[in-house]
Amino acid sequence: MIGRIAYFADLGSNSTSGVDIRTGKLVFHRNRGAFNPVVSDGQRIYLTGYSSLSALEPLHAARSRRG
């Protein structure tokens, strides 16, 4: 859980998904990822895959940097 989103990994398809805990709607899906679904440092979410590590930022953080 990070915020209002519950993330889970599907080891069979090597994907990671996230659902909004209030609505149950799928709000995140990525076809890379396994093991621990996500890890956060409070600013980014890190998605671990079999041979990759991705750092994802919230849209509002990325937009504010672009100015």
CHARMM internal coordinates of N, CA and C (Angstrom, degrees):
IC EDIT
DIST 1 N 1 CA 1.4430
DIST 1 CA 1 C 1.5230
ANGL 1 N 1 CA 1 C 109.36
DIST 1 C 2 N 1.2820
ANGL 1 CA 1 C 2 N 115.01
DIHE 1 N 1 CA 1 C 2 N 130.66
DIST 2 N 2 CA 1.4572
ANGL 1 C 2 N 2 CA 121.42
DIHE 1 CA 1 C 2 N 2 CA 169.81
DIST 2 CA 2 C 1.5165
ANGL 2 N 2 CA 2 C 105.80
DIHE 1 C 2 N 2 CA 2 C -135.04
DIST 2 C 3 N 1.3284
ANGL 2 CA 2 C 3 N 115.74
DIHE 2 N 2 CA 2 C 3 N 116.76
DIST 3 N 3 CA 1.4588
ANGL 2 C 3 N 3 CA 119.41
DIHE 2 CA 2 C 3 N 3 CA -175.35
DIST 3 CA 3 C 1.5081
ANGL 3 N 3 CA 3 C 110.20
DIHE 2 C 3 N 3 CA 3 C 63.55
DIST 3 C 4 N 1.3178
ANGL 3 CA 3 C 4 N 116.72
DIHE 3 N 3 CA 3 C 4 N -127.86
DIST 4 N 4 CA 1.4697
ANGL 3 C 4 N 4 CA 121.85
DIHE 3 CA 3 C 4 N 4 CA 179.79
DIST 4 CA 4 C 1.5230
ANGL 4 N 4 CA 4 C 112.11
DIHE 3 C 4 N 4 CA 4 C -100.26
DIST 4 C 5 N 1.3286
ANGL 4 CA 4 C 5 N 117.50
DIHE 4 N 4 CA 4 C 5 N 14.57
DIST 5 N 5 CA 1.4618
ANGL 4 C 5 N 5 CA 120.41
DIHE 4 CA 4 C 5 N 5 CA -177.43
DIST 5 CA 5 C 1.5170
ANGL 5 N 5 CA 5 C 110.08
DIHE 4 C 5 N 5 CA 5 C -115.19
DIST 5 C 6 N 1.3209
ANGL 5 CA 5 C 6 N 115.25
DIHE 5 N 5 CA 5 C 6 N 128.93
DIST 6 N 6 CA 1.4667
ANGL 5 C 6 N 6 CA 121.98
DIHE 5 CA 5 C 6 N 6 CA 174.75
DIST 6 CA 6 C 1.5236
ANGL 6 N 6 CA 6 C 107.39
DIHE 5 C 6 N 6 CA 6 C -98.98
DIST 6 C 7 N 1.3167
ANGL 6 CA 6 C 7 N 116.62
DIHE 6 N 6 CA 6 C 7 N 120.54
DIST 7 N 7 CA 1.4597
ANGL 6 C 7 N 7 CA 122.78
DIHE 6 CA 6 C 7 N 7 CA -179.66
DIST 7 CA 7 C 1.5150
ANGL 7 N 7 CA 7 C 109.53
DIHE 6 C 7 N 7 CA 7 C -100.99
DIST 7 C 8 N 1.3187
ANGL 7 CA 7 C 8 N 115.92
DIHE 7 N 7 CA 7 C 8 N 145.66
DIST 8 N 8 CA 1.4547
ANGL 7 C 8 N 8 CA 120.24
DIHE 7 CA 7 C 8 N 8 CA 176.68
DIST 8 CA 8 C 1.5178
ANGL 8 N 8 CA 8 C 109.63
DIHE 7 C 8 N 8 CA 8 C -148.13
DIST 8 C 9 N 1.3257
ANGL 8 CA 8 C 9 N 114.89
DIHE 8 N 8 CA 8 C 9 N 148.37
DIST 9 N 9 CA 1.4571
ANGL 8 C 9 N 9 CA 121.32
DIHE 8 CA 8 C 9 N 9 CA 179.87
DIST 9 CA 9 C 1.5232
ANGL 9 N 9 CA 9 C 109.56
DIHE 8 C 9 N 9 CA 9 C -102.93
DIST 9 C 10 N 1.3112
ANGL 9 CA 9 C 10 N 115.34
DIHE 9 N 9 CA 9 C 10 N 143.22
DIST 10 N 10 CA 1.4628
ANGL 9 C 10 N 10 CA 122.28
DIHE 9 CA 9 C 10 N 10 CA 173.08
DIST 10 CA 10 C 1.5242
ANGL 10 N 10 CA 10 C 106.09
DIHE 9 C 10 N 10 CA 10 C -110.50
DIST 10 C 11 N 1.3256
ANGL 10 CA 10 C 11 N 116.64
DIHE 10 N 10 CA 10 C 11 N 102.58
DIST 11 N 11 CA 1.4606
ANGL 10 C 11 N 11 CA 120.36
DIHE 10 CA 10 C 11 N 11 CA -175.72
DIST 11 CA 11 C 1.5201
ANGL 11 N 11 CA 11 C 112.34
DIHE 10 C 11 N 11 CA 11 C -67.81
DIST 11 C 12 N 1.3329
ANGL 11 CA 11 C 12 N 118.03
DIHE 11 N 11 CA 11 C 12 N -25.00
DIST 12 N 12 CA 1.4589
ANGL 11 C 12 N 12 CA 120.80
DIHE 11 CA 11 C 12 N 12 CA 178.86
DIST 12 CA 12 C 1.5144
ANGL 12 N 12 CA 12 C 112.41
DIHE 11 C 12 N 12 CA 12 C -67.74
DIST 12 C 13 N 1.3387
ANGL 12 CA 12 C 13 N 116.99
DIHE 12 N 12 CA 12 C 13 N -38.14
DIST 13 N 13 CA 1.4650
ANGL 12 C 13 N 13 CA 120.25
DIHE 12 CA 12 C 13 N 13 CA -178.93
DIST 13 CA 13 C 1.5281
ANGL 13 N 13 CA 13 C 112.63
DIHE 12 C 13 N 13 CA 13 C -106.38
DIST 13 C 14 N 1.3387
ANGL 13 CA 13 C 14 N 116.92
DIHE 13 N 13 CA 13 C 14 N 2.54
DIST 14 N 14 CA 1.4679
ANGL 13 C 14 N 14 CA 121.74
DIHE 13 CA 13 C 14 N 14 CA -178.80
DIST 14 CA 14 C 1.5232
ANGL 14 N 14 CA 14 C 111.76
DIHE 13 C 14 N 14 CA 14 C 54.73
DIST 14 C 15 N 1.3195
ANGL 14 CA 14 C 15 N 117.01
DIHE 14 N 14 CA 14 C 15 N 41.82
DIST 15 N 15 CA 1.4562
ANGL 14 C 15 N 15 CA 120.90
DIHE 14 CA 14 C 15 N 15 CA -179.53
DIST 15 CA 15 C 1.5230
ANGL 15 N 15 CA 15 C 110.16
DIHE 14 C 15 N 15 CA 15 C -122.96
DIST 15 C 16 N 1.3255
ANGL 15 CA 15 C 16 N 114.96
DIHE 15 N 15 CA 15 C 16 N 162.33
DIST 16 N 16 CA 1.4532
ANGL 15 C 16 N 16 CA 122.12
DIHE 15 CA 15 C 16 N 16 CA 176.46
DIST 16 CA 16 C 1.5191
ANGL 16 N 16 CA 16 C 108.20
DIHE 15 C 16 N 16 CA 16 C -127.41
DIST 16 C 17 N 1.3150
ANGL 16 CA 16 C 17 N 116.78
DIHE 16 N 16 CA 16 C 17 N 136.62
DIST 17 N 17 CA 1.4595
ANGL 16 C 17 N 17 CA 122.52
DIHE 16 CA 16 C 17 N 17 CA 179.90
DIST 17 CA 17 C 1.5136
ANGL 17 N 17 CA 17 C 109.17
DIHE 16 C 17 N 17 CA 17 C -130.09
DIST 17 C 18 N 1.3217
ANGL 17 CA 17 C 18 N 115.77
DIHE 17 N 17 CA 17 C 18 N 160.15
DIST 18 N 18 CA 1.4577
ANGL 17 C 18 N 18 CA 121.74
DIHE 17 CA 17 C 18 N 18 CA 175.99
DIST 18 CA 18 C 1.5129
ANGL 18 N 18 CA 18 C 109.63
DIHE 17 C 18 N 18 CA 18 C -138.72
DIST 18 C 19 N 1.3174
ANGL 18 CA 18 C 19 N 116.92
DIHE 18 N 18 CA 18 C 19 N 138.20
DIST 19 N 19 CA 1.4671
ANGL 18 C 19 N 19 CA 121.40
DIHE 18 CA 18 C 19 N 19 CA 177.90
DIST 19 CA 19 C 1.5236
ANGL 19 N 19 CA 19 C 109.23
DIHE 18 C 19 N 19 CA 19 C -121.84
DIST 19 C 20 N 1.3254
ANGL 19 CA 19 C 20 N 115.50
DIHE 19 N 19 CA 19 C 20 N 143.70
DIST 20 N 20 CA 1.4520
ANGL 19 C 20 N 20 CA 122.18
DIHE 19 CA 19 C 20 N 20 CA 175.41
DIST 20 CA 20 C 1.5191
ANGL 20 N 20 CA 20 C 107.37
DIHE 19 C 20 N 20 CA 20 C -72.29
DIST 20 C 21 N 1.3269
ANGL 20 CA 20 C 21 N 117.92
DIHE 20 N 20 CA 20 C 21 N 124.18
DIST 21 N 21 CA 1.4657
ANGL 20 C 21 N 21 CA 120.17
DIHE 20 CA 20 C 21 N 21 CA -174.75
DIST 21 CA 21 C 1.5192
ANGL 21 N 21 CA 21 C 112.71
DIHE 20 C 21 N 21 CA 21 C -70.57
DIST 21 C 22 N 1.3234
ANGL 21 CA 21 C 22 N 117.25
DIHE 21 N 21 CA 21 C 22 N -20.28
DIST 22 N 22 CA 1.4765
ANGL 21 C 22 N 22 CA 119.55
DIHE 21 CA 21 C 22 N 22 CA 178.97
DIST 22 CA 22 C 1.5163
ANGL 22 N 22 CA 22 C 112.43
DIHE 21 C 22 N 22 CA 22 C -80.58
DIST 22 C 23 N 1.3321
ANGL 22 CA 22 C 23 N 116.12
DIHE 22 N 22 CA 22 C 23 N -38.26
DIST 23 N 23 CA 1.4655
ANGL 22 C 23 N 23 CA 119.63
DIHE 22 CA 22 C 23 N 23 CA -174.86
DIST 23 CA 23 C 1.5201
ANGL 23 N 23 CA 23 C 113.44
DIHE 22 C 23 N 23 CA 23 C -106.75
DIST 23 C 24 N 1.3232
ANGL 23 CA 23 C 24 N 117.36
DIHE 23 N 23 CA 23 C 24 N -21.82
DIST 24 N 24 CA 1.4563
ANGL 23 C 24 N 24 CA 120.90
DIHE 23 CA 23 C 24 N 24 CA -175.37
DIST 24 CA 24 C 1.5132
ANGL 24 N 24 CA 24 C 113.14
DIHE 23 C 24 N 24 CA 24 C 79.44
DIST 24 C 25 N 1.3430
ANGL 24 CA 24 C 25 N 117.22
DIHE 24 N 24 CA 24 C 25 N 3.32
DIST 25 N 25 CA 1.4670
ANGL 24 C 25 N 25 CA 120.88
DIHE 24 CA 24 C 25 N 25 CA -178.72
DIST 25 CA 25 C 1.5219
ANGL 25 N 25 CA 25 C 111.16
DIHE 24 C 25 N 25 CA 25 C -79.43
DIST 25 C 26 N 1.3164
ANGL 25 CA 25 C 26 N 114.76
DIHE 25 N 25 CA 25 C 26 N 143.15
DIST 26 N 26 CA 1.4489
ANGL 25 C 26 N 26 CA 121.80
DIHE 25 CA 25 C 26 N 26 CA 174.66
DIST 26 CA 26 C 1.5298
ANGL 26 N 26 CA 26 C 108.45
DIHE 25 C 26 N 26 CA 26 C -68.97
DIST 26 C 27 N 1.3241
ANGL 26 CA 26 C 27 N 117.91
DIHE 26 N 26 CA 26 C 27 N 121.22
DIST 27 N 27 CA 1.4597
ANGL 26 C 27 N 27 CA 121.43
DIHE 26 CA 26 C 27 N 27 CA -178.36
DIST 27 CA 27 C 1.5254
ANGL 27 N 27 CA 27 C 112.31
DIHE 26 C 27 N 27 CA 27 C -118.29
DIST 27 C 28 N 1.3360
ANGL 27 CA 27 C 28 N 116.97
DIHE 27 N 27 CA 27 C 28 N -7.73
DIST 28 N 28 CA 1.4527
ANGL 27 C 28 N 28 CA 120.68
DIHE 27 CA 27 C 28 N 28 CA -179.68
DIST 28 CA 28 C 1.5117
ANGL 28 N 28 CA 28 C 108.76
DIHE 27 C 28 N 28 CA 28 C -150.08
DIST 28 C 29 N 1.3322
ANGL 28 CA 28 C 29 N 116.29
DIHE 28 N 28 CA 28 C 29 N 137.16
DIST 29 N 29 CA 1.4616
ANGL 28 C 29 N 29 CA 120.59
DIHE 28 CA 28 C 29 N 29 CA 172.67
DIST 29 CA 29 C 1.5200
ANGL 29 N 29 CA 29 C 107.74
DIHE 28 C 29 N 29 CA 29 C -154.27
DIST 29 C 30 N 1.2920
ANGL 29 CA 29 C 30 N 115.15
DIHE 29 N 29 CA 29 C 30 N 134.76
DIST 30 N 30 CA 1.4669
ANGL 29 C 30 N 30 CA 120.57
DIHE 29 CA 29 C 30 N 30 CA 177.72
DIST 30 CA 30 C 1.5116
ANGL 30 N 30 CA 30 C 108.01
DIHE 29 C 30 N 30 CA 30 C -142.12
DIST 30 C 31 N 1.3276
ANGL 30 CA 30 C 31 N 116.74
DIHE 30 N 30 CA 30 C 31 N 135.11
DIST 31 N 31 CA 1.4623
ANGL 30 C 31 N 31 CA 121.13
DIHE 30 CA 30 C 31 N 31 CA -177.15
DIST 31 CA 31 C 1.5184
ANGL 31 N 31 CA 31 C 112.92
DIHE 30 C 31 N 31 CA 31 C -82.13
DIST 31 C 32 N 1.3061
ANGL 31 CA 31 C 32 N 117.33
DIHE 31 N 31 CA 31 C 32 N 10.82
DIST 32 N 32 CA 1.4601
ANGL 31 C 32 N 32 CA 121.62
DIHE 31 CA 31 C 32 N 32 CA 171.39
DIST 32 CA 32 C 1.5134
ANGL 32 N 32 CA 32 C 106.14
DIHE 31 C 32 N 32 CA 32 C -118.51
DIST 32 C 33 N 1.2627
ANGL 32 CA 32 C 33 N 115.57
DIHE 32 N 32 CA 32 C 33 N 144.35
DIST 33 N 33 CA 1.4504
ANGL 32 C 33 N 33 CA 118.34
DIHE 32 CA 32 C 33 N 33 CA 176.69
DIST 33 CA 33 C 1.5114
ANGL 33 N 33 CA 33 C 111.58
DIHE 32 C 33 N 33 CA 33 C 129.51
DIST 33 C 34 N 1.2703
ANGL 33 CA 33 C 34 N 114.87
DIHE 33 N 33 CA 33 C 34 N 148.60
DIST 34 N 34 CA 1.4600
ANGL 33 C 34 N 34 CA 122.86
DIHE 33 CA 33 C 34 N 34 CA 177.14
DIST 34 CA 34 C 1.5208
ANGL 34 N 34 CA 34 C 105.94
DIHE 33 C 34 N 34 CA 34 C -173.52
DIST 34 C 35 N 1.2992
ANGL 34 CA 34 C 35 N 117.09
DIHE 34 N 34 CA 34 C 35 N -166.26
DIST 35 N 35 CA 1.4544
ANGL 34 C 35 N 35 CA 122.09
DIHE 34 CA 34 C 35 N 35 CA -179.53
DIST 35 CA 35 C 1.5267
ANGL 35 N 35 CA 35 C 109.99
DIHE 34 C 35 N 35 CA 35 C 57.63
DIST 35 C 36 N 1.3310
ANGL 35 CA 35 C 36 N 119.05
DIHE 35 N 35 CA 35 C 36 N -123.91
DIST 36 N 36 CA 1.4590
ANGL 35 C 36 N 36 CA 120.96
DIHE 35 CA 35 C 36 N 36 CA 174.57
DIST 36 CA 36 C 1.5245
ANGL 36 N 36 CA 36 C 106.86
DIHE 35 C 36 N 36 CA 36 C -74.41
DIST 36 C 37 N 1.3335
ANGL 36 CA 36 C 37 N 118.47
DIHE 36 N 36 CA 36 C 37 N 127.16
DIST 37 N 37 CA 1.4673
ANGL 36 C 37 N 37 CA 118.90
DIHE 36 CA 36 C 37 N 37 CA -176.95
DIST 37 CA 37 C 1.5293
ANGL 37 N 37 CA 37 C 112.88
DIHE 36 C 37 N 37 CA 37 C -55.77
DIST 37 C 38 N 1.3349
ANGL 37 CA 37 C 38 N 118.33
DIHE 37 N 37 CA 37 C 38 N -55.10
DIST 38 N 38 CA 1.4577
ANGL 37 C 38 N 38 CA 121.69
DIHE 37 CA 37 C 38 N 38 CA 178.28
DIST 38 CA 38 C 1.5194
ANGL 38 N 38 CA 38 C 109.30
DIHE 37 C 38 N 38 CA 38 C -150.28
DIST 38 C 39 N 1.3105
ANGL 38 CA 38 C 39 N 114.83
DIHE 38 N 38 CA 38 C 39 N 155.98
DIST 39 N 39 CA 1.4556
ANGL 38 C 39 N 39 CA 123.19
DIHE 38 CA 38 C 39 N 39 CA 174.01
DIST 39 CA 39 C 1.5189
ANGL 39 N 39 CA 39 C 105.65
DIHE 38 C 39 N 39 CA 39 C -133.04
DIST 39 C 40 N 1.3344
ANGL 39 CA 39 C 40 N 118.19
DIHE 39 N 39 CA 39 C 40 N 144.25
DIST 40 N 40 CA 1.4534
ANGL 39 C 40 N 40 CA 120.63
DIHE 39 CA 39 C 40 N 40 CA -178.89
DIST 40 CA 40 C 1.5183
ANGL 40 N 40 CA 40 C 111.00
DIHE 39 C 40 N 40 CA 40 C -128.64
DIST 40 C 41 N 1.3318
ANGL 40 CA 40 C 41 N 115.43
DIHE 40 N 40 CA 40 C 41 N 146.39
DIST 41 N 41 CA 1.4565
ANGL 40 C 41 N 41 CA 121.23
DIHE 40 CA 40 C 41 N 41 CA 171.98
DIST 41 CA 41 C 1.5234
ANGL 41 N 41 CA 41 C 110.79
DIHE 40 C 41 N 41 CA 41 C -104.76
DIST 41 C 42 N 1.3303
ANGL 41 CA 41 C 42 N 116.87
DIHE 41 N 41 CA 41 C 42 N 12.28
DIST 42 N 42 CA 1.4532
ANGL 41 C 42 N 42 CA 122.16
DIHE 41 CA 41 C 42 N 42 CA -178.58
DIST 42 CA 42 C 1.5134
ANGL 42 N 42 CA 42 C 113.76
DIHE 41 C 42 N 42 CA 42 C 91.57
DIST 42 C 43 N 1.3312
ANGL 42 CA 42 C 43 N 117.35
DIHE 42 N 42 CA 42 C 43 N -12.06
DIST 43 N 43 CA 1.4586
ANGL 42 C 43 N 43 CA 121.44
DIHE 42 CA 42 C 43 N 43 CA 178.32
DIST 43 CA 43 C 1.5196
ANGL 43 N 43 CA 43 C 112.01
DIHE 42 C 43 N 43 CA 43 C -122.05
DIST 43 C 44 N 1.3099
ANGL 43 CA 43 C 44 N 116.64
DIHE 43 N 43 CA 43 C 44 N -32.96
DIST 44 N 44 CA 1.4589
ANGL 43 C 44 N 44 CA 122.54
DIHE 43 CA 43 C 44 N 44 CA -179.08
DIST 44 CA 44 C 1.5203
ANGL 44 N 44 CA 44 C 109.14
DIHE 43 C 44 N 44 CA 44 C -132.80
DIST 44 C 45 N 1.3201
ANGL 44 CA 44 C 45 N 114.32
DIHE 44 N 44 CA 44 C 45 N 161.57
DIST 45 N 45 CA 1.4530
ANGL 44 C 45 N 45 CA 121.25
DIHE 44 CA 44 C 45 N 45 CA 171.83
DIST 45 CA 45 C 1.5229
ANGL 45 N 45 CA 45 C 106.40
DIHE 44 C 45 N 45 CA 45 C -110.26
DIST 45 C 46 N 1.3097
ANGL 45 CA 45 C 46 N 116.51
DIHE 45 N 45 CA 45 C 46 N 133.26
DIST 46 N 46 CA 1.4641
ANGL 45 C 46 N 46 CA 122.04
DIHE 45 CA 45 C 46 N 46 CA 179.01
DIST 46 CA 46 C 1.5178
ANGL 46 N 46 CA 46 C 108.48
DIHE 45 C 46 N 46 CA 46 C -108.67
DIST 46 C 47 N 1.3184
ANGL 46 CA 46 C 47 N 115.34
DIHE 46 N 46 CA 46 C 47 N 129.31
DIST 47 N 47 CA 1.4518
ANGL 46 C 47 N 47 CA 123.29
DIHE 46 CA 46 C 47 N 47 CA -177.81
DIST 47 CA 47 C 1.5202
ANGL 47 N 47 CA 47 C 107.77
DIHE 46 C 47 N 47 CA 47 C -110.84
DIST 47 C 48 N 1.3256
ANGL 47 CA 47 C 48 N 117.38
DIHE 47 N 47 CA 47 C 48 N 119.88
DIST 48 N 48 CA 1.4559
ANGL 47 C 48 N 48 CA 121.12
DIHE 47 CA 47 C 48 N 48 CA -177.36
DIST 48 CA 48 C 1.5216
ANGL 48 N 48 CA 48 C 110.37
DIHE 47 C 48 N 48 CA 48 C -98.71
DIST 48 C 49 N 1.3163
ANGL 48 CA 48 C 49 N 116.04
DIHE 48 N 48 CA 48 C 49 N 130.27
DIST 49 N 49 CA 1.4541
ANGL 48 C 49 N 49 CA 121.77
DIHE 48 CA 48 C 49 N 49 CA 178.09
DIST 49 CA 49 C 1.5151
ANGL 49 N 49 CA 49 C 110.05
DIHE 48 C 49 N 49 CA 49 C -116.18
DIST 49 C 50 N 1.3071
ANGL 49 CA 49 C 50 N 116.72
DIHE 49 N 49 CA 49 C 50 N -174.74
DIST 50 N 50 CA 1.4596
ANGL 49 C 50 N 50 CA 120.78
DIHE 49 CA 49 C 50 N 50 CA 178.80
DIST 50 CA 50 C 1.5186
ANGL 50 N 50 CA 50 C 111.28
DIHE 49 C 50 N 50 CA 50 C -65.43
DIST 50 C 51 N 1.3213
ANGL 50 CA 50 C 51 N 116.70
DIHE 50 N 50 CA 50 C 51 N -38.22
DIST 51 N 51 CA 1.4621
ANGL 50 C 51 N 51 CA 119.84
DIHE 50 CA 50 C 51 N 51 CA -177.85
DIST 51 CA 51 C 1.5242
ANGL 51 N 51 CA 51 C 111.67
DIHE 50 C 51 N 51 CA 51 C -136.60
DIST 51 C 52 N 1.3335
ANGL 51 CA 51 C 52 N 117.23
DIHE 51 N 51 CA 51 C 52 N 24.14
DIST 52 N 52 CA 1.4606
ANGL 51 C 52 N 52 CA 119.42
DIHE 51 CA 51 C 52 N 52 CA -178.46
DIST 52 CA 52 C 1.5255
ANGL 52 N 52 CA 52 C 110.66
DIHE 51 C 52 N 52 CA 52 C -149.25
DIST 52 C 53 N 1.3188
ANGL 52 CA 52 C 53 N 114.18
DIHE 52 N 52 CA 52 C 53 N 161.50
DIST 53 N 53 CA 1.4580
ANGL 52 C 53 N 53 CA 122.59
DIHE 52 CA 52 C 53 N 53 CA 172.85
DIST 53 CA 53 C 1.5200
ANGL 53 N 53 CA 53 C 106.06
DIHE 52 C 53 N 53 CA 53 C -137.33
DIST 53 C 54 N 1.3270
ANGL 53 CA 53 C 54 N 117.61
DIHE 53 N 53 CA 53 C 54 N 122.91
DIST 54 N 54 CA 1.4622
ANGL 53 C 54 N 54 CA 121.90
DIHE 53 CA 53 C 54 N 54 CA -179.42
DIST 54 CA 54 C 1.5170
ANGL 54 N 54 CA 54 C 109.26
DIHE 53 C 54 N 54 CA 54 C -115.23
DIST 54 C 55 N 1.3370
ANGL 54 CA 54 C 55 N 116.65
DIHE 54 N 54 CA 54 C 55 N 138.51
DIST 55 N 55 CA 1.4584
ANGL 54 C 55 N 55 CA 122.59
DIHE 54 CA 54 C 55 N 55 CA 174.88
DIST 55 CA 55 C 1.5243
ANGL 55 N 55 CA 55 C 107.10
DIHE 54 C 55 N 55 CA 55 C -107.99
DIST 55 C 56 N 1.3239
ANGL 55 CA 55 C 56 N 116.79
DIHE 55 N 55 CA 55 C 56 N 122.18
DIST 56 N 56 CA 1.4645
ANGL 55 C 56 N 56 CA 122.03
DIHE 55 CA 55 C 56 N 56 CA -178.24
DIST 56 CA 56 C 1.5173
ANGL 56 N 56 CA 56 C 109.28
DIHE 55 C 56 N 56 CA 56 C -114.99
DIST 56 C 57 N 1.3489
ANGL 56 CA 56 C 57 N 116.60
DIHE 56 N 56 CA 56 C 57 N 138.03
DIST 57 N 57 CA 1.4539
ANGL 56 C 57 N 57 CA 121.53
DIHE 56 CA 56 C 57 N 57 CA 178.23
DIST 57 CA 57 C 1.5182
ANGL 57 N 57 CA 57 C 110.26
DIHE 56 C 57 N 57 CA 57 C -110.29
DIST 57 C 58 N 1.3326
ANGL 57 CA 57 C 58 N 117.22
DIHE 57 N 57 CA 57 C 58 N 151.78
DIST 58 N 58 CA 1.4612
ANGL 57 C 58 N 58 CA 119.25
DIHE 57 CA 57 C 58 N 58 CA 172.76
DIST 58 CA 58 C 1.5272
ANGL 58 N 58 CA 58 C 109.71
DIHE 57 C 58 N 58 CA 58 C -63.23
DIST 58 C 59 N 1.3241
ANGL 58 CA 58 C 59 N 117.73
DIHE 58 N 58 CA 58 C 59 N 148.81
DIST 59 N 59 CA 1.4579
ANGL 58 C 59 N 59 CA 121.07
DIHE 58 CA 58 C 59 N 59 CA -179.45
DIST 59 CA 59 C 1.5176
ANGL 59 N 59 CA 59 C 112.24
DIHE 58 C 59 N 59 CA 59 C -57.10
DIST 59 C 60 N 1.3335
ANGL 59 CA 59 C 60 N 118.27
DIHE 59 N 59 CA 59 C 60 N -40.80
DIST 60 N 60 CA 1.4665
ANGL 59 C 60 N 60 CA 119.37
DIHE 59 CA 59 C 60 N 60 CA -177.91
DIST 60 CA 60 C 1.5246
ANGL 60 N 60 CA 60 C 112.13
DIHE 59 C 60 N 60 CA 60 C -63.66
DIST 60 C 61 N 1.3093
ANGL 60 CA 60 C 61 N 119.10
DIHE 60 N 60 CA 60 C 61 N -31.98
DIST 61 N 61 CA 1.4692
ANGL 60 C 61 N 61 CA 122.03
DIHE 60 CA 60 C 61 N 61 CA 178.22
DIST 61 CA 61 C 1.5212
ANGL 61 N 61 CA 61 C 110.33
DIHE 60 C 61 N 61 CA 61 C -70.88
DIST 61 C 62 N 1.3129
ANGL 61 CA 61 C 62 N 117.26
DIHE 61 N 61 CA 61 C 62 N -42.85
DIST 62 N 62 CA 1.4605
ANGL 61 C 62 N 62 CA 121.47
DIHE 61 CA 61 C 62 N 62 CA 179.91
DIST 62 CA 62 C 1.5233
ANGL 62 N 62 CA 62 C 110.55
DIHE 61 C 62 N 62 CA 62 C -66.17
DIST 62 C 63 N 1.3285
ANGL 62 CA 62 C 63 N 117.47
DIHE 62 N 62 CA 62 C 63 N -39.97
DIST 63 N 63 CA 1.4739
ANGL 62 C 63 N 63 CA 120.73
DIHE 62 CA 62 C 63 N 63 CA 179.73
DIST 63 CA 63 C 1.5196
ANGL 63 N 63 CA 63 C 111.57
DIHE 62 C 63 N 63 CA 63 C -66.99
DIST 63 C 64 N 1.3272
ANGL 63 CA 63 C 64 N 118.35
DIHE 63 N 63 CA 63 C 64 N -39.50
DIST 64 N 64 CA 1.4660
ANGL 63 C 64 N 64 CA 120.12
DIHE 63 CA 63 C 64 N 64 CA -178.11
DIST 64 CA 64 C 1.5206
ANGL 64 N 64 CA 64 C 111.65
DIHE 63 C 64 N 64 CA 64 C -68.59
DIST 64 C 65 N 1.3234
ANGL 64 CA 64 C 65 N 118.38
DIHE 64 N 64 CA 64 C 65 N -28.98
DIST 65 N 65 CA 1.4686
ANGL 64 C 65 N 65 CA 120.60
DIHE 64 CA 64 C 65 N 65 CA 176.90
DIST 65 CA 65 C 1.5055
ANGL 65 N 65 CA 65 C 111.99
DIHE 64 C 65 N 65 CA 65 C -71.54
DIST 65 C 66 N 1.3516
ANGL 65 CA 65 C 66 N 116.68
DIHE 65 N 65 CA 65 C 66 N -32.29
DIST 66 N 66 CA 1.4626
ANGL 65 C 66 N 66 CA 120.40
DIHE 65 CA 65 C 66 N 66 CA -179.25
DIST 66 CA 66 C 1.5199
ANGL 66 N 66 CA 66 C 111.91
DIHE 65 C 66 N 66 CA 66 C -73.61
DIST 66 C 67 N 1.3253
ANGL 66 CA 66 C 67 N 115.56
DIHE 66 N 66 CA 66 C 67 N -21.05
DIST 67 N 67 CA 1.4514
ANGL 66 C 67 N 67 CA 120.50
DIHE 66 CA 66 C 67 N 67 CA 175.10
DIST 67 CA 67 C 1.4621
ANGL 67 N 67 CA 67 C 113.86
DIHE 66 C 67 N 67 CA 67 C 83.22
END
COOR INIT
IC SEED 1 N 1 CA 1 C
IC BUILD
